[in-house]
Amino acid sequence: MKKIKVVLVGGGTGLSVLARGLKQYPINISAIVTVADDGGSTGLIREQIDMPAPGDIRNVLSALSESEETLERLFEFRFSKNEISGHSLGNLMIAAMFDMTKDFSQAVRQLSKILNVRGEVIPSTNESPKLAAVMDDNSIYVGESYIPKADKNIKKMLLLPMDLQGSPHAIEAIEAADYIVFGPGSLYTSIIPNVLPTGVKSALQNATAKSIYICNIMQQPGETMGMSACDHVDALHAHIGKEIIDFIIMSQLELTDEETARYTAEGIDFVVCDQESLNRRGIKLHTSKELLEVSEEGVIRHNNEILAKVVYDLMLDETDALTYKE
């Protein structure tokens, strides 16, 4: 039997967490990663070299590498001298490969071979975009790192320039996919930026793959406060221009007041699973009692091994309905 072709869509730490768990399974993974980040080392490199953001790409390359533990330490190493102070080695390696190839997708491909990456890591666009948000009051904020700080309700996300072309490799991966998995991660600044480039959006609209949305556990200040699971899906659909989500994965586990104290103090609540609304949309819910974990510092997050297992089991359950693509 041919391996299931899975396309992961996102950015931040969420996508690398999922990729790290899924690489243990016999599937073909392509990760489409946002390149609109503008903070820290990534932001400085973008200003100096005029290239797409390398930070999230670096994290996913590390997660999918067969030498992950060593590579992760190496990639995260930050220099403390002169012009390279504060830069991670991973970002500098991607920047160097980009300078050599003059093509960001090709640079990531070449580096993937060197690092023995299992799967394919694909930037959503080969260009260097700026992320913008139109708020409910019609004000506009530009810059991925500035948008959450506005602390306003987001109405619409934009990539600048508006006619930004999607990566051909990303479009090809979507067209060949059996499953497309969105998330986990920041809805507006990590997931949605990937669906906006020209070509990627139309590929998603015409995709024959089944689509899965992995919903965040907690609401996110500056992005999704007060939003339910259906609100998340509706926002994603609005930016894609078509309702494509078939499944949603999220936790329904109730935690104690002590376990949620860190979030309660900041006024942050769980994302509500409005299952009846999901059912009306024809979206099937998948969950597990072990899907989330609470760290010693009180951080609530997905258990990457359990999350990957839920995703893989879901795909296996649906294999009878799949026609694998050559």
N, C-alpha and C positions, 0 to 999 in steps of 0.2 A: 504493500500500500504506500502511495506517495505521502510524503510528509505534508502536514497542514501548513499553509502559508499564512503567517500572521503579521500584520502591520500594526505596530504600536505608534500612537500619536500623542505627543506631549512635550514635556520639558521639566526643568527643575529637578528636585530629588525624586519626585514620584515616578517618573519614567524609568530612571535608573534602578530604583527599587524593584519595579515589576520586571524589568529586563533581567536583573540578577536572578530572580526566582525562576523565570520562564526558560532561561538558557539550559536548565537541567533536563528539560523535556525534549523528546524527539520531534521538534517542529522547526520550520524555517522562519527566522525572525528578521523583519526589517523594521527599524525604528526611525520614524520621521520626527525630527527634533526642531524645536523653535530656535531661531537665531536672532531674536529681537532683544535679548538682554542687554542692558546698558550700564550695569553696576560693577564696581570693584575692578579687578584685573581685566575682566572682559571689556568693560567700558573704556578703559585706557587703551587697550590694544585696538579697539574699533576706531578710536580717534586717531591713533598714530598710523595705522596701516590701511584704514578704510576697507574692512573685511567684515563678513557676518560674525555674529557673536560666537566665540568658541566654547564658552563655559559649560553649557548644557550638553554640547557634543562631547566634550571631554569626559563628563560624568558617565554618559552612556557607553562610550568607548571602553572606559575602565570597567563598567559593570559587565560588559559582554566579552571582555578579554579572558582567555584561558589562563592568564597569569594575573588574575584580578587582584589578589592581596598585595603582591609586590608592586604592581603597576599603580594601584590606588595610592599607595604611599608616595611613589615617585611622582605621579601626576599632581598630587596635592602639595608637594614641596614648594615652598615660596622663598624666593631669594630676598636678601636683606641688604643688598649693596647697590649703590649708584642707580643707573637708569632702569635696572630690572627689579628694583625693590618692590615687593608686594605682588609680583607676578608669579603665578603658578607655572611649574615646568610644563604641565600639560597644555596650557594655553599657548606658551611659547613654541612648543613643538608643532601645534596646529598652525600657528602663525608662520613658522618657518616653512612648513610644507606648502602652505598657501602661496608664500612668496616664490617658491620654486615652481609651482604648477600654474599659478595665476587663475586657478579654477577651484572654488571652495569644495564642491562635491568631489572632485578628483583628488584634492588634498586629503579629504577625510577617508576616501577609499584607499589611497596609498598608505596612509597611516594605519588603517585597519589591518592591512596585510602584514605590516611590520609588527604590530602588536598582537597578532594571532586572534583577532576578534571573531567570535562565533556569531554569525549573522551579518547584517548590513546596517550601517548607521548613515542616515541620509538627512542633510539639512533641508528644511521645507522650501528654501529658496537659496540660490547662489549669490544673491545680492545682499546688501547691507541695509535692512529695513529699520524704520523707526515705528514703534508701536504707539498708537493714539487711542484715546477713549473719549467718546461723546457721552456726557453725563445727562441725567434726567433734566437738569436745568439748562441743557444745551451748551454748557461750558465744555471746552476741549482741553485735555491734558495730554502732553506728548512726552513719551519716555516710559519704558517699562517699570523703572524703579520709582517714578513719580506718581503713577496712576493710583496705587493703593493708598498713598499718603493723602490723596485728595479727600478720602473718606466720604465719597458721594456714591449714589446709586448709578451704576454703569448702564447706559442704554445701548451703546453700540461700540464695537471695536473696529479700528482701521489700521491698515499697514500703509506706511508712506515710503515711497510714492505709491499712489493708488493703483497704478498699472503694473505692480510688481509681479514678475513671472515666477511661477512655481518651478522647483527643480524637476527636470525630466525624469530623473531616477525616482523621485517621490511619486510622480504620476504613474510611472510604470509599475511600481510596487503596489499601489492602490488597485490598479486595473487587474493585477495578477492575484490579489489576495483572496483567501477563503474567509478570513476574519480580520476586522479592523477594530482595534481596541483603543479607546480614548481614555487617557488618564492612567493613574490618579495624578492630581496636581492642581495648581491654581487654574481655575476655569478660564478666566479672562486673560491672564498674562502668560500661561504656559500651554494651554490646550488650543484655545480658539485662534491664536496667531498662526497656527499651522494650517488652518482651513481657509485662510483668506487669500493666499497668492493665486493669481490667475492660472487656471489649469488644474490646480489641486482641488479647488471648489467644485469644478465641473466633473472631475474624476470621481469625487465622493458622491455627487448627485447621481452619477451613472453606474456606480459600483454594484457588482453582483454579490459582493461579500456580505456576510452577516456582520452587524456592528454591535459592539459592547461598550457601554459607558461605565467606568469605575468611579463611583461617586466619592468625594471626600467625606471623611468622617465628621469633621467639625466645620462650622461656618468660618469663613475667612474675612477678617477685618479689611475693609477697603475694597472688597470684591463681592462676597456672597452672603453678607449678613442678612438674615431673614429669609433666605432662599431655601425652598424645599428641593427634594430630589427632582421633582418634575420641573421646577423652575430652572434647574441646571440644564436638564435635557432640552427644554424649550429655548434657552439662550443658545445652546449649541446648534440646534436646528435652525434658528433664525439666522445665524451667521453662515451656515452651509447652504441654506435656501431650500432645504428639503428635509422631511422627517425620515431619518435613516436608522435610528437606534432600535435594535431588536431586544437587547438584554441590558439590564443594569445590575451591577454588583455593588452591594453596600451592606454595612453591618446594622443589625437591629438589636445588638446586645445592650442591655441597660447596665450602667456602671454606678458605683456608689458615689455619694457626695464627696468623699475623701479622694476618690480617683479623679473626679472632675473639678476639684477645687481650683487648680491652676487656671482653668478656663472660665469658671464661674466668676472668679475675681475680676476677669477682664470683660465680662458680659458676653462671652462666646458660648454658643449652644451647639448641640448636635444638628446636623442636617436632617430634617424630618423626612422620613420615608413615607410619602403619601401614596400608599400602595394601590388604593382604589383608583386614583388618577392615572397611575402607571398602567393598571389593568385596562382602563378605558382607551389608552393609547396603544394597547397591544404590546406593551413592553413587559417582558418576563423578569421577575426578580430572582437573583441568586445570592445566597448568603452563607455564612458559617458562623458558629458560635465562637470560633477561634480567630476570626478575621482581623480583630484588632488586638493591640497590646498596649499596656501602659508602662512607660519606662520609670526608673527610680526617680527621675526628675519630674514625673507627672505628665510627660508628653504622651498624648494619645496618637497612635499611628497604626498603619496596616502592618500585619505580620507578613513579610514578603514571601515566605515559603507557603503559608496558607493561601495568600492571595493568588499566587501563581497556580496552586493546586485547584482553586475554585475556577480560575480561568480555563485551565487545561481540561478539567472535568466537564465544564460546560461545553467546550468544543467537542469533546469525545461524545457527549450525549447527543450532539447534533450531527454527527458524521453521516448518519444514514441519509440526511437531506442534502449532503454536499456532493458536488461534482468537482473533483480536484482538477485544477488547471495545469496544463502542460507547462 
